[in-house]
Amino acid sequence: MSRIRIHRRLSAWTALTGGIALVATSLATGTAALGPTPASASSHREAPLISGQPEYDNTDVYAFTSPDKPDTTTLLANWWPFAEPAGGPNFYKFANDARHDIHIDNTGDGQSDLIYRWTFNESYRSGDTFLYNTNDVTSLDDPDLNYRQTYDLKLLKFKDGKQTSSETLANDAPVAPSNVGKASMPKYDDLRAQAVRKLDKGGGTGFAGQADDPFFLDLRVFDLLYGGDLSEVGNDTLKGYNVNTLGVQVPTKDLTAGPDKPIIGVWSTTARKTASGGFKQVSRLGMPLFNEVIVPVKDKDKYNASTPWDDAQFEKYVKDPEVARLLEKIYKLKAPKTPRDDLVQVFLTGVPGLNKPDGVKKSEEIRLNTSTKPSDSPKRLGVLDGDNAGYPNGRRLADDTVDISLQAVRGELVGQKNDLGDAVDTNDKKFDDAFPYVASPTAGSRGPTAGGGGSQGSGASAMTGGRSATVAQSTSDDSDRLLMASAASGAAALLVLGGGYVLWRRHTSRPRGTEPR
């Protein structure tokens, strides 16, 4: 066991009583199925088809009561995984031929009651340049910002699966651009702040733009679950990468079905335009890790094209999760007995006493009990550490879903105390204190690959091929001497050749029958 004690011992589990005790017990076995494979980074390249279409790939969904405005709820969804900041000249845009949706089920029937829908348009000020921007950009309407996107945001309402209304909340609102770099966007945070807009109706706030990827974890999990002995941990694989973020912060009362029905289910989807002019769903995400860890490869694309209403088709994978068997095989950690009816509660119905709505239909969604007040002292392990405002009651940005899953699958809440974790406890960047809360994106001039080939302060310059000024001068002097020597040799060669040419001309120009003197 000493080989898997990979970071500090957590404080002892605080026993919860009554209904909360039931919550903890359900969670103990429930999140076990998540296992260590959460390092797929929630929905980062989780299914065969969508892995080749990053522009349409949902990566993570977050739903939580706004800590600074507790009468509102914040919904965030991310797209385009592993966006390397310096990936120009065509940087990271939202798909213009797709619908980006955040769904809300406020009745527990597995169907959308509300949909926040973003659609995008793009434009170039000039097609006569390869540049994303032609000078430093100081505002979202700066003429030097060559490429720009705008979005329309609509709120669709449904009853019993049928749309009843459509309301425009934003029209031609600006998208915060990709963070090209310090020269292009010296005050990027100002640009981002300009993209946080009050919605035209409803009193909410919206945002669309690039952000630092808020998910934090060590992706070495795929090498036989952290090297086969849980020793190869501690590197935040997503450090320095960006995502595209959509978000709304709206009055909580606008999301629920009434004061006596505070629980909502949340998920996001991407529907891509087809050749016939319709739209087809190609990506879906609710609870982190569900499609990545619970659903096998043969059904991952099916999940991405399905709706929560039909999630009973995946119940067999929930009741007998592969991850638990892998942990037993690789680490000899005995798997809990099946069928895992407790996991059905966690993934498909909500946990009794915490976030299970009345009359719920089995469906995979992030379930948030909006009546739970924000925590004054949030804990990264959420409900596992007695903080009922955290995961899996919704999902906050700082919730450490990887460690929660590792420790729960080992049996932390059923007496099998353990210290399992990936040793990545926080995001590489501090989250903001106000909407949209996600951290600003890493700049293209400060991406993961920056620093290779010439470092700051070394005197290296593109004018000298990346060499330092001293080396460049030395090389230049040597080159000058070489050129001078070459020129002298060349001149001598020309003289020899020239003389030979003259003699040849004299010889060939004599009349026939004459001999040289």
Disulfide bonds with the S-S distance in Angstrom:
none
